[in-house]
Amino acid sequence: MRTYYIAFLRRGPAWTAEKTPESIAAGQGHMANIQRLADCGKLLIAGPFDVGPNPPADALAGLFIFDVPTLEEALALSQTDPAVKAGRFTLEVMPWYGPAGLTYDGDEPPKPGARCEP
């Protein structure tokens, strides 16, 4: 067992179901940032929650599980997400004690030269 950092994403003040150029760009940036952090080996798992058809305004939206040495680094990496920057998501990051070697089927090692800085 070891410490990871888990980020819970909630719908933020700028969240909307409406498809606007801004919401589409934030969503695309969100997915690209997830891939970038996964390529670095710092983001182990990310995914959405199924909140049903009528969730509350601040419903849990998804989570990130980071494999980094400090809470500060997990917070800094979380803040690189374009959807967080745009206010579509807010987040809470906390330490989580889980199994060493946490991964999922299809996990790949970090990509050489991946840009990992916040």
Backbone atoms as SQL, in Angstrom:
CREATE TABLE atoms (id INTEGER PRIMARY KEY, chain TEXT, resi INTEGER, resn TEXT, atom TEXT, x REAL, y REAL, z REAL);
INSERT INTO atoms VALUES
  (1, 'A', 1, 'MET', 'N', 0.852, -1.182, 0.000),
  (2, 'A', 1, 'MET', 'CA', 0.000, 0.000, 0.000),
  (3, 'A', 1, 'MET', 'C', 0.895, 1.242, 0.000),
  (4, 'A', 2, 'ARG', 'N', 0.369, 2.317, -0.609),
  (5, 'A', 2, 'ARG', 'CA', 1.125, 3.566, -0.667),
  (6, 'A', 2, 'ARG', 'C', 0.176, 4.742, -0.888),
  (7, 'A', 3, 'THR', 'N', 0.721, 5.940, -0.822),
  (8, 'A', 3, 'THR', 'CA', -0.086, 7.152, -0.974),
  (9, 'A', 3, 'THR', 'C', -0.101, 7.613, -2.425),
  (10, 'A', 4, 'TYR', 'N', -1.296, 7.883, -2.905),
  (11, 'A', 4, 'TYR', 'CA', -1.540, 8.548, -4.181),
  (12, 'A', 4, 'TYR', 'C', -2.306, 9.826, -3.837),
  (13, 'A', 5, 'TYR', 'N', -2.625, 10.617, -4.836),
  (14, 'A', 5, 'TYR', 'CA', -3.442, 11.804, -4.619),
  (15, 'A', 5, 'TYR', 'C', -4.633, 11.728, -5.559),
  (16, 'A', 6, 'ILE', 'N', -5.812, 11.852, -4.974),
  (17, 'A', 6, 'ILE', 'CA', -7.044, 11.739, -5.745),
  (18, 'A', 6, 'ILE', 'C', -7.707, 13.117, -5.815),
  (19, 'A', 7, 'ALA', 'N', -8.126, 13.476, -7.009),
  (20, 'A', 7, 'ALA', 'CA', -8.824, 14.747, -7.225),
  (21, 'A', 7, 'ALA', 'C', -10.261, 14.440, -7.609),
  (22, 'A', 8, 'PHE', 'N', -11.190, 15.001, -6.872),
  (23, 'A', 8, 'PHE', 'CA', -12.603, 14.894, -7.193),
  (24, 'A', 8, 'PHE', 'C', -13.010, 16.158, -7.938),
  (25, 'A', 9, 'LEU', 'N', -13.488, 15.996, -9.156),
  (26, 'A', 9, 'LEU', 'CA', -13.949, 17.126, -9.957),
  (27, 'A', 9, 'LEU', 'C', -15.458, 17.263, -9.794),
  (28, 'A', 10, 'ARG', 'N', -15.903, 18.487, -9.599),
  (29, 'A', 10, 'ARG', 'CA', -17.330, 18.807, -9.513),
  (30, 'A', 10, 'ARG', 'C', -17.669, 19.814, -10.599),
  (31, 'A', 11, 'ARG', 'N', -18.927, 19.852, -10.955),
  (32, 'A', 11, 'ARG', 'CA', -19.378, 20.888, -11.875),
  (33, 'A', 11, 'ARG', 'C', -19.101, 22.241, -11.235),
  (34, 'A', 12, 'GLY', 'N', -18.506, 23.127, -12.010),
  (35, 'A', 12, 'GLY', 'CA', -18.145, 24.442, -11.498),
  (36, 'A', 12, 'GLY', 'C', -19.147, 25.507, -11.902),
  (37, 'A', 13, 'PRO', 'N', -18.872, 26.743, -11.534),
  (38, 'A', 13, 'PRO', 'CA', -19.807, 27.838, -11.803),
  (39, 'A', 13, 'PRO', 'C', -20.019, 28.103, -13.294),
  (40, 'A', 14, 'ALA', 'N', -19.072, 27.739, -14.132),
  (41, 'A', 14, 'ALA', 'CA', -19.211, 27.971, -15.574),
  (42, 'A', 14, 'ALA', 'C', -19.683, 26.719, -16.321),
  (43, 'A', 15, 'TRP', 'N', -20.036, 25.664, -15.581),
  (44, 'A', 15, 'TRP', 'CA', -20.485, 24.440, -16.252),
  (45, 'A', 15, 'TRP', 'C', -21.838, 24.658, -16.911),
  (46, 'A', 16, 'THR', 'N', -21.977, 24.111, -18.095),
  (47, 'A', 16, 'THR', 'CA', -23.251, 24.120, -18.799),
  (48, 'A', 16, 'THR', 'C', -23.298, 22.897, -19.702),
  (49, 'A', 17, 'ALA', 'N', -24.484, 22.363, -19.908),
  (50, 'A', 17, 'ALA', 'CA', -24.644, 21.249, -20.845),
  (51, 'A', 17, 'ALA', 'C', -24.677, 21.752, -22.284),
  (52, 'A', 18, 'GLU', 'N', -24.859, 23.051, -22.428),
  (53, 'A', 18, 'GLU', 'CA', -24.934, 23.647, -23.763),
  (54, 'A', 18, 'GLU', 'C', -23.596, 23.505, -24.482),
  (55, 'A', 19, 'LYS', 'N', -23.662, 23.135, -25.758),
  (56, 'A', 19, 'LYS', 'CA', -22.461, 23.015, -26.588),
  (57, 'A', 19, 'LYS', 'C', -22.178, 24.361, -27.236),
  (58, 'A', 20, 'THR', 'N', -21.195, 25.045, -26.691),
  (59, 'A', 20, 'THR', 'CA', -20.770, 26.320, -27.245),
  (60, 'A', 20, 'THR', 'C', -19.331, 26.146, -27.723),
  (61, 'A', 21, 'PRO', 'N', -18.827, 27.050, -28.528),
  (62, 'A', 21, 'PRO', 'CA', -17.413, 26.943, -28.914),
  (63, 'A', 21, 'PRO', 'C', -16.489, 26.897, -27.687),
  (64, 'A', 22, 'GLU', 'N', -16.832, 27.667, -26.639),
  (65, 'A', 22, 'GLU', 'CA', -16.014, 27.686, -25.433),
  (66, 'A', 22, 'GLU', 'C', -16.082, 26.352, -24.683),
  (67, 'A', 23, 'SER', 'N', -17.281, 25.785, -24.548),
  (68, 'A', 23, 'SER', 'CA', -17.396, 24.519, -23.822),
  (69, 'A', 23, 'SER', 'C', -16.739, 23.379, -24.601),
  (70, 'A', 24, 'ILE', 'N', -16.847, 23.412, -25.906),
  (71, 'A', 24, 'ILE', 'CA', -16.202, 22.390, -26.740),
  (72, 'A', 24, 'ILE', 'C', -14.683, 22.492, -26.613),
  (73, 'A', 25, 'ALA', 'N', -14.156, 23.712, -26.675),
  (74, 'A', 25, 'ALA', 'CA', -12.708, 23.908, -26.547),
  (75, 'A', 25, 'ALA', 'C', -12.216, 23.465, -25.171),
  (76, 'A', 26, 'ALA', 'N', -12.969, 23.802, -24.121),
  (77, 'A', 26, 'ALA', 'CA', -12.577, 23.386, -22.770),
  (78, 'A', 26, 'ALA', 'C', -12.593, 21.870, -22.648),
  (79, 'A', 27, 'GLY', 'N', -13.596, 21.220, -23.222),
  (80, 'A', 27, 'GLY', 'CA', -13.668, 19.761, -23.189),
  (81, 'A', 27, 'GLY', 'C', -12.527, 19.103, -23.947),
  (82, 'A', 28, 'GLN', 'N', -12.205, 19.646, -25.105),
  (83, 'A', 28, 'GLN', 'CA', -11.082, 19.106, -25.878),
  (84, 'A', 28, 'GLN', 'C', -9.767, 19.318, -25.129),
  (85, 'A', 29, 'GLY', 'N', -9.600, 20.487, -24.525),
  (86, 'A', 29, 'GLY', 'CA', -8.404, 20.754, -23.745),
  (87, 'A', 29, 'GLY', 'C', -8.305, 19.855, -22.525),
  (88, 'A', 30, 'HIS', 'N', -9.443, 19.593, -21.889),
  (89, 'A', 30, 'HIS', 'CA', -9.514, 18.695, -20.734),
  (90, 'A', 30, 'HIS', 'C', -9.003, 17.308, -21.130),
  (91, 'A', 31, 'MET', 'N', -9.505, 16.782, -22.241),
  (92, 'A', 31, 'MET', 'CA', -9.088, 15.444, -22.677),
  (93, 'A', 31, 'MET', 'C', -7.613, 15.419, -23.096),
  (94, 'A', 32, 'ALA', 'N', -7.143, 16.459, -23.757),
  (95, 'A', 32, 'ALA', 'CA', -5.731, 16.535, -24.153),
  (96, 'A', 32, 'ALA', 'C', -4.831, 16.609, -22.925),
  (97, 'A', 33, 'ASN', 'N', -5.260, 17.352, -21.909),
  (98, 'A', 33, 'ASN', 'CA', -4.462, 17.458, -20.689),
  (99, 'A', 33, 'ASN', 'C', -4.409, 16.124, -19.957),
  (100, 'A', 34, 'ILE', 'N', -5.522, 15.404, -19.921),
  (101, 'A', 34, 'ILE', 'CA', -5.534, 14.066, -19.323),
  (102, 'A', 34, 'ILE', 'C', -4.512, 13.185, -20.038),
  (103, 'A', 35, 'GLN', 'N', -4.519, 13.204, -21.362),
  (104, 'A', 35, 'GLN', 'CA', -3.581, 12.382, -22.125),
  (105, 'A', 35, 'GLN', 'C', -2.137, 12.800, -21.853),
  (106, 'A', 36, 'ARG', 'N', -1.885, 14.108, -21.796),
  (107, 'A', 36, 'ARG', 'CA', -0.532, 14.611, -21.527),
  (108, 'A', 36, 'ARG', 'C', -0.022, 14.118, -20.185),
  (109, 'A', 37, 'LEU', 'N', -0.850, 14.213, -19.147),
  (110, 'A', 37, 'LEU', 'CA', -0.434, 13.788, -17.810),
  (111, 'A', 37, 'LEU', 'C', -0.295, 12.276, -17.722),
  (112, 'A', 38, 'ALA', 'N', -1.118, 11.543, -18.454),
  (113, 'A', 38, 'ALA', 'CA', -0.972, 10.084, -18.506),
  (114, 'A', 38, 'ALA', 'C', 0.324, 9.710, -19.218),
  (115, 'A', 39, 'ASP', 'N', 0.647, 10.417, -20.306),
  (116, 'A', 39, 'ASP', 'CA', 1.889, 10.153, -21.041),
  (117, 'A', 39, 'ASP', 'C', 3.114, 10.350, -20.153),
  (118, 'A', 40, 'CYS', 'N', 3.014, 11.250, -19.183),
  (119, 'A', 40, 'CYS', 'CA', 4.120, 11.515, -18.253),
  (120, 'A', 40, 'CYS', 'C', 4.213, 10.464, -17.149),
  (121, 'A', 41, 'GLY', 'N', 3.149, 9.683, -16.985),
  (122, 'A', 41, 'GLY', 'CA', 3.126, 8.711, -15.899),
  (123, 'A', 41, 'GLY', 'C', 2.700, 9.314, -14.570),
  (124, 'A', 42, 'LYS', 'N', 2.212, 10.566, -14.588),
  (125, 'A', 42, 'LYS', 'CA', 1.802, 11.222, -13.345),
  (126, 'A', 42, 'LYS', 'C', 0.313, 11.049, -13.054),
  (127, 'A', 43, 'LEU', 'N', -0.489, 10.860, -14.097),
  (128, 'A', 43, 'LEU', 'CA', -1.920, 10.625, -13.938),
  (129, 'A', 43, 'LEU', 'C', -2.174, 9.165, -14.270),
  (130, 'A', 44, 'LEU', 'N', -2.581, 8.403, -13.261),
  (131, 'A', 44, 'LEU', 'CA', -2.769, 6.969, -13.456),
  (132, 'A', 44, 'LEU', 'C', -4.144, 6.628, -13.996),
  (133, 'A', 45, 'ILE', 'N', -5.149, 7.275, -13.448),
  (134, 'A', 45, 'ILE', 'CA', -6.530, 6.952, -13.793),
  (135, 'A', 45, 'ILE', 'C', -7.340, 8.244, -13.795),
  (136, 'A', 46, 'ALA', 'N', -8.241, 8.356, -14.757),
  (137, 'A', 46, 'ALA', 'CA', -9.165, 9.487, -14.821),
  (138, 'A', 46, 'ALA', 'C', -10.468, 8.982, -15.419),
  (139, 'A', 47, 'GLY', 'N', -11.552, 9.552, -14.987),
  (140, 'A', 47, 'GLY', 'CA', -12.817, 9.168, -15.586),
  (141, 'A', 47, 'GLY', 'C', -13.988, 9.886, -14.975),
  (142, 'A', 48, 'PRO', 'N', -15.103, 9.874, -15.699),
  (143, 'A', 48, 'PRO', 'CA', -16.311, 10.576, -15.246),
  (144, 'A', 48, 'PRO', 'C', -17.179, 9.700, -14.355),
  (145, 'A', 49, 'PHE', 'N', -18.058, 10.356, -13.614),
  (146, 'A', 49, 'PHE', 'CA', -19.112, 9.693, -12.852),
  (147, 'A', 49, 'PHE', 'C', -20.391, 9.742, -13.674),
  (148, 'A', 50, 'ASP', 'N', -21.224, 8.723, -13.534),
  (149, 'A', 50, 'ASP', 'CA', -22.553, 8.723, -14.149),
  (150, 'A', 50, 'ASP', 'C', -23.489, 9.389, -13.155),
  (151, 'A', 51, 'VAL', 'N', -23.832, 10.640, -13.421),
  (152, 'A', 51, 'VAL', 'CA', -24.620, 11.420, -12.464),
  (153, 'A', 51, 'VAL', 'C', -26.112, 11.405, -12.762),
  (154, 'A', 52, 'GLY', 'N', -26.524, 10.676, -13.784),
  (155, 'A', 52, 'GLY', 'CA', -27.936, 10.592, -14.096),
  (156, 'A', 52, 'GLY', 'C', -28.451, 11.813, -14.838),
  (157, 'A', 53, 'PRO', 'N', -29.757, 11.833, -15.099),
  (158, 'A', 53, 'PRO', 'CA', -30.317, 12.888, -15.951),
  (159, 'A', 53, 'PRO', 'C', -30.501, 14.252, -15.284),
  (160, 'A', 54, 'ASN', 'N', -30.645, 14.315, -13.971),
  (161, 'A', 54, 'ASN', 'CA', -30.905, 15.599, -13.302),
  (162, 'A', 54, 'ASN', 'C', -30.004, 15.791, -12.085),
  (163, 'A', 55, 'PRO', 'N', -28.693, 15.870, -12.285),
  (164, 'A', 55, 'PRO', 'CA', -27.795, 16.007, -11.130),
  (165, 'A', 55, 'PRO', 'C', -27.857, 17.416, -10.546),
  (166, 'A', 56, 'PRO', 'N', -27.445, 17.560, -9.291),
  (167, 'A', 56, 'PRO', 'CA', -27.386, 18.895, -8.704),
  (168, 'A', 56, 'PRO', 'C', -26.322, 19.735, -9.405),
  (169, 'A', 57, 'ALA', 'N', -26.392, 21.028, -9.209),
  (170, 'A', 57, 'ALA', 'CA', -25.492, 21.958, -9.895),
  (171, 'A', 57, 'ALA', 'C', -24.029, 21.668, -9.611),
  (172, 'A', 58, 'ASP', 'N', -23.720, 21.201, -8.402),
  (173, 'A', 58, 'ASP', 'CA', -22.318, 20.942, -8.044),
  (174, 'A', 58, 'ASP', 'C', -22.010, 19.439, -8.008),
  (175, 'A', 59, 'ALA', 'N', -22.677, 18.673, -8.855),
  (176, 'A', 59, 'ALA', 'CA', -22.524, 17.219, -8.862),
  (177, 'A', 59, 'ALA', 'C', -21.085, 16.803, -9.111),
  (178, 'A', 60, 'LEU', 'N', -20.700, 15.678, -8.505),
  (179, 'A', 60, 'LEU', 'CA', -19.411, 15.089, -8.836),
  (180, 'A', 60, 'LEU', 'C', -19.390, 14.796, -10.325),
  (181, 'A', 61, 'ALA', 'N', -18.324, 15.177, -10.974),
  (182, 'A', 61, 'ALA', 'CA', -18.214, 14.998, -12.419),
  (183, 'A', 61, 'ALA', 'C', -17.208, 13.907, -12.787),
  (184, 'A', 62, 'GLY', 'N', -16.123, 13.794, -12.011),
  (185, 'A', 62, 'GLY', 'CA', -15.107, 12.809, -12.345),
  (186, 'A', 62, 'GLY', 'C', -13.999, 12.802, -11.320),
  (187, 'A', 63, 'LEU', 'N', -12.966, 12.011, -11.618),
  (188, 'A', 63, 'LEU', 'CA', -11.830, 11.952, -10.712),
  (189, 'A', 63, 'LEU', 'C', -10.537, 11.766, -11.477),
  (190, 'A', 64, 'PHE', 'N', -9.461, 12.159, -10.828),
  (191, 'A', 64, 'PHE', 'CA', -8.096, 11.909, -11.273),
  (192, 'A', 64, 'PHE', 'C', -7.393, 11.184, -10.128),
  (193, 'A', 65, 'ILE', 'N', -6.525, 10.225, -10.444),
  (194, 'A', 65, 'ILE', 'CA', -5.635, 9.648, -9.446),
  (195, 'A', 65, 'ILE', 'C', -4.213, 9.891, -9.923),
  (196, 'A', 66, 'PHE', 'N', -3.480, 10.673, -9.118),
  (197, 'A', 66, 'PHE', 'CA', -2.113, 11.060, -9.449),
  (198, 'A', 66, 'PHE', 'C', -1.098, 10.206, -8.705),
  (199, 'A', 67, 'ASP', 'N', -0.012, 9.896, -9.375),
  (200, 'A', 67, 'ASP', 'CA', 1.132, 9.227, -8.772),
  (201, 'A', 67, 'ASP', 'C', 2.273, 10.237, -8.738),
  (202, 'A', 68, 'VAL', 'N', 2.241, 11.088, -7.726),
  (203, 'A', 68, 'VAL', 'CA', 3.246, 12.141, -7.541),
  (204, 'A', 68, 'VAL', 'C', 3.644, 12.155, -6.067),
  (205, 'A', 69, 'PRO', 'N', 4.792, 12.747, -5.745),
  (206, 'A', 69, 'PRO', 'CA', 5.274, 12.679, -4.364),
  (207, 'A', 69, 'PRO', 'C', 4.585, 13.605, -3.365),
  (208, 'A', 70, 'THR', 'N', 3.914, 14.668, -3.843),
  (209, 'A', 70, 'THR', 'CA', 3.345, 15.621, -2.885),
  (210, 'A', 70, 'THR', 'C', 1.953, 16.090, -3.293),
  (211, 'A', 71, 'LEU', 'N', 1.220, 16.532, -2.301),
  (212, 'A', 71, 'LEU', 'CA', -0.089, 17.128, -2.534),
  (213, 'A', 71, 'LEU', 'C', 0.058, 18.386, -3.382),
  (214, 'A', 72, 'GLU', 'N', 1.103, 19.160, -3.134),
  (215, 'A', 72, 'GLU', 'CA', 1.313, 20.395, -3.889),
  (216, 'A', 72, 'GLU', 'C', 1.476, 20.120, -5.382),
  (217, 'A', 73, 'GLU', 'N', 2.199, 19.056, -5.727),
  (218, 'A', 73, 'GLU', 'CA', 2.353, 18.734, -7.148),
  (219, 'A', 73, 'GLU', 'C', 1.025, 18.291, -7.746),
  (220, 'A', 74, 'ALA', 'N', 0.260, 17.485, -7.022),
  (221, 'A', 74, 'ALA', 'CA', -1.050, 17.061, -7.515),
  (222, 'A', 74, 'ALA', 'C', -1.959, 18.269, -7.739),
  (223, 'A', 75, 'LEU', 'N', -1.936, 19.215, -6.813),
  (224, 'A', 75, 'LEU', 'CA', -2.739, 20.435, -6.968),
  (225, 'A', 75, 'LEU', 'C', -2.288, 21.230, -8.193),
  (226, 'A', 76, 'ALA', 'N', -0.984, 21.385, -8.351),
  (227, 'A', 76, 'ALA', 'CA', -0.457, 22.144, -9.490),
  (228, 'A', 76, 'ALA', 'C', -0.835, 21.472, -10.811),
  (229, 'A', 77, 'LEU', 'N', -0.716, 20.159, -10.881),
  (230, 'A', 77, 'LEU', 'CA', -1.085, 19.450, -12.114),
  (231, 'A', 77, 'LEU', 'C', -2.581, 19.574, -12.386),
  (232, 'A', 78, 'SER', 'N', -3.392, 19.510, -11.343),
  (233, 'A', 78, 'SER', 'CA', -4.845, 19.658, -11.502),
  (234, 'A', 78, 'SER', 'C', -5.195, 21.007, -12.098),
  (235, 'A', 79, 'GLN', 'N', -4.457, 22.033, -11.705),
  (236, 'A', 79, 'GLN', 'CA', -4.741, 23.388, -12.168),
  (237, 'A', 79, 'GLN', 'C', -4.347, 23.612, -13.622),
  (238, 'A', 80, 'THR', 'N', -3.642, 22.659, -14.251),
  (239, 'A', 80, 'THR', 'CA', -3.295, 22.801, -15.667),
  (240, 'A', 80, 'THR', 'C', -4.462, 22.435, -16.577),
  (241, 'A', 81, 'ASP', 'N', -5.522, 21.885, -16.026),
  (242, 'A', 81, 'ASP', 'CA', -6.661, 21.442, -16.832),
  (243, 'A', 81, 'ASP', 'C', -7.442, 22.647, -17.370),
  (244, 'A', 82, 'PRO', 'N', -7.601, 22.755, -18.690),
  (245, 'A', 82, 'PRO', 'CA', -8.333, 23.890, -19.258),
  (246, 'A', 82, 'PRO', 'C', -9.778, 24.011, -18.756),
  (247, 'A', 83, 'ALA', 'N', -10.440, 22.902, -18.464),
  (248, 'A', 83, 'ALA', 'CA', -11.818, 22.975, -17.970),
  (249, 'A', 83, 'ALA', 'C', -11.858, 23.495, -16.537),
  (250, 'A', 84, 'VAL', 'N', -10.828, 23.221, -15.756),
  (251, 'A', 84, 'VAL', 'CA', -10.720, 23.794, -14.409),
  (252, 'A', 84, 'VAL', 'C', -10.438, 25.292, -14.526),
  (253, 'A', 85, 'LYS', 'N', -9.494, 25.655, -15.388),
  (254, 'A', 85, 'LYS', 'CA', -9.164, 27.067, -15.595),
  (255, 'A', 85, 'LYS', 'C', -10.382, 27.865, -16.048),
  (256, 'A', 86, 'ALA', 'N', -11.237, 27.235, -16.869),
  (257, 'A', 86, 'ALA', 'CA', -12.423, 27.919, -17.402),
  (258, 'A', 86, 'ALA', 'C', -13.586, 27.945, -16.411),
  (259, 'A', 87, 'GLY', 'N', -13.439, 27.285, -15.259),
  (260, 'A', 87, 'GLY', 'CA', -14.507, 27.263, -14.264),
  (261, 'A', 87, 'GLY', 'C', -15.587, 26.236, -14.537),
  (262, 'A', 88, 'ARG', 'N', -15.372, 25.376, -15.542),
  (263, 'A', 88, 'ARG', 'CA', -16.355, 24.318, -15.810),
  (264, 'A', 88, 'ARG', 'C', -16.306, 23.245, -14.726),
  (265, 'A', 89, 'PHE', 'N', -15.139, 23.066, -14.124),
  (266, 'A', 89, 'PHE', 'CA', -14.971, 22.136, -13.008),
  (267, 'A', 89, 'PHE', 'C', -14.281, 22.851, -11.860),
  (268, 'A', 90, 'THR', 'N', -14.631, 22.451, -10.656),
  (269, 'A', 90, 'THR', 'CA', -13.846, 22.770, -9.474),
  (270, 'A', 90, 'THR', 'C', -13.291, 21.435, -8.996),
  (271, 'A', 91, 'LEU', 'N', -12.312, 21.482, -8.117),
  (272, 'A', 91, 'LEU', 'CA', -11.778, 20.208, -7.657),
  (273, 'A', 91, 'LEU', 'C', -11.290, 20.280, -6.234),
  (274, 'A', 92, 'GLU', 'N', -11.227, 19.105, -5.634),
  (275, 'A', 92, 'GLU', 'CA', -10.690, 18.908, -4.300),
  (276, 'A', 92, 'GLU', 'C', -9.683, 17.778, -4.416),
  (277, 'A', 93, 'VAL', 'N', -8.468, 18.001, -3.920),
  (278, 'A', 93, 'VAL', 'CA', -7.410, 17.002, -4.000),
  (279, 'A', 93, 'VAL', 'C', -7.035, 16.584, -2.584),
  (280, 'A', 94, 'MET', 'N', -6.892, 15.266, -2.389),
  (281, 'A', 94, 'MET', 'CA', -6.514, 14.768, -1.070),
  (282, 'A', 94, 'MET', 'C', -5.680, 13.500, -1.211),
  (283, 'A', 95, 'PRO', 'N', -4.893, 13.186, -0.181),
  (284, 'A', 95, 'PRO', 'CA', -4.135, 11.939, -0.210),
  (285, 'A', 95, 'PRO', 'C', -5.089, 10.747, -0.152),
  (286, 'A', 96, 'TRP', 'N', -4.701, 9.691, -0.827),
  (287, 'A', 96, 'TRP', 'CA', -5.476, 8.444, -0.833),
  (288, 'A', 96, 'TRP', 'C', -4.506, 7.294, -0.719),
  (289, 'A', 97, 'TYR', 'N', -4.779, 6.382, 0.180),
  (290, 'A', 97, 'TYR', 'CA', -3.923, 5.232, 0.425),
  (291, 'A', 97, 'TYR', 'C', -4.482, 4.061, -0.367),
  (292, 'A', 98, 'GLY', 'N', -3.707, 3.583, -1.348),
  (293, 'A', 98, 'GLY', 'CA', -4.180, 2.512, -2.221),
  (294, 'A', 98, 'GLY', 'C', -3.091, 1.499, -2.511),
  (295, 'A', 99, 'PRO', 'N', -3.410, 0.500, -3.336),
  (296, 'A', 99, 'PRO', 'CA', -2.455, -0.569, -3.617),
  (297, 'A', 99, 'PRO', 'C', -1.256, -0.067, -4.421),
  (298, 'A', 100, 'ALA', 'N', -0.070, -0.509, -4.032),
  (299, 'A', 100, 'ALA', 'CA', 1.143, -0.171, -4.786),
  (300, 'A', 100, 'ALA', 'C', 0.997, -0.738, -6.192),
  (301, 'A', 101, 'GLY', 'N', 1.476, 0.019, -7.174),
  (302, 'A', 101, 'GLY', 'CA', 1.404, -0.459, -8.547),
  (303, 'A', 101, 'GLY', 'C', 0.038, -0.290, -9.167),
  (304, 'A', 102, 'LEU', 'N', -0.767, 0.630, -8.652),
  (305, 'A', 102, 'LEU', 'CA', -2.109, 0.874, -9.176),
  (306, 'A', 102, 'LEU', 'C', -2.029, 1.149, -10.671),
  (307, 'A', 103, 'THR', 'N', -2.851, 0.480, -11.438),
  (308, 'A', 103, 'THR', 'CA', -2.870, 0.656, -12.887),
  (309, 'A', 103, 'THR', 'C', -4.185, 0.121, -13.427),
  (310, 'A', 104, 'TYR', 'N', -4.297, 0.013, -14.718),
  (311, 'A', 104, 'TYR', 'CA', -5.451, -0.561, -15.367),
  (312, 'A', 104, 'TYR', 'C', -4.980, -1.291, -16.615),
  (313, 'A', 105, 'ASP', 'N', -5.808, -2.186, -17.152),
  (314, 'A', 105, 'ASP', 'CA', -5.442, -2.912, -18.363),
  (315, 'A', 105, 'ASP', 'C', -5.102, -1.921, -19.466),
  (316, 'A', 106, 'GLY', 'N', -4.013, -2.188, -20.163),
  (317, 'A', 106, 'GLY', 'CA', -3.612, -1.322, -21.256),
  (318, 'A', 106, 'GLY', 'C', -2.710, -0.187, -20.834),
  (319, 'A', 107, 'ASP', 'N', -2.373, -0.102, -19.535),
  (320, 'A', 107, 'ASP', 'CA', -1.491, 0.960, -19.062),
  (321, 'A', 107, 'ASP', 'C', -0.152, 0.875, -19.781),
  (322, 'A', 108, 'GLU', 'N', 0.374, 2.016, -20.149),
  (323, 'A', 108, 'GLU', 'CA', 1.659, 2.078, -20.836),
  (324, 'A', 108, 'GLU', 'C', 2.634, 2.873, -19.979),
  (325, 'A', 109, 'PRO', 'N', 3.935, 2.570, -20.102),
  (326, 'A', 109, 'PRO', 'CA', 4.919, 3.357, -19.349),
  (327, 'A', 109, 'PRO', 'C', 4.945, 4.793, -19.849),
  (328, 'A', 110, 'PRO', 'N', 5.480, 5.713, -19.022),
  (329, 'A', 110, 'PRO', 'CA', 5.572, 7.104, -19.468),
  (330, 'A', 110, 'PRO', 'C', 6.290, 7.204, -20.813),
  (331, 'A', 111, 'LYS', 'N', 5.845, 8.130, -21.638),
  (332, 'A', 111, 'LYS', 'CA', 6.445, 8.325, -22.952),
  (333, 'A', 111, 'LYS', 'C', 7.712, 9.174, -22.816),
  (334, 'A', 112, 'PRO', 'N', 8.812, 8.746, -23.436),
  (335, 'A', 112, 'PRO', 'CA', 10.041, 9.547, -23.377),
  (336, 'A', 112, 'PRO', 'C', 9.803, 10.949, -23.907),
  (337, 'A', 113, 'GLY', 'N', 10.308, 11.927, -23.192),
  (338, 'A', 113, 'GLY', 'CA', 10.207, 13.314, -23.631),
  (339, 'A', 113, 'GLY', 'C', 8.871, 13.967, -23.374),
  (340, 'A', 114, 'ALA', 'N', 7.941, 13.281, -22.712),
  (341, 'A', 114, 'ALA', 'CA', 6.624, 13.876, -22.417),
  (342, 'A', 114, 'ALA', 'C', 6.813, 15.082, -21.508),
  (343, 'A', 115, 'ARG', 'N', 6.081, 16.164, -21.796),
  (344, 'A', 115, 'ARG', 'CA', 6.154, 17.396, -20.990),
  (345, 'A', 115, 'ARG', 'C', 5.235, 17.267, -19.794),
  (346, 'A', 116, 'CYS', 'N', 5.831, 17.258, -18.592),
  (347, 'A', 116, 'CYS', 'CA', 5.071, 16.955, -17.397),
  (348, 'A', 116, 'CYS', 'C', 4.916, 18.121, -16.423),
  (349, 'A', 117, 'GLU', 'N', 5.594, 19.205, -16.651),
  (350, 'A', 117, 'GLU', 'CA', 5.549, 20.303, -15.691),
  (351, 'A', 117, 'GLU', 'C', 4.158, 20.915, -15.631),
  (352, 'A', 118, 'PRO', 'N', 3.763, 21.384, -14.436),
  (353, 'A', 118, 'PRO', 'CA', 2.475, 22.082, -14.340),
  (354, 'A', 118, 'PRO', 'C', 2.494, 23.400, -15.096);
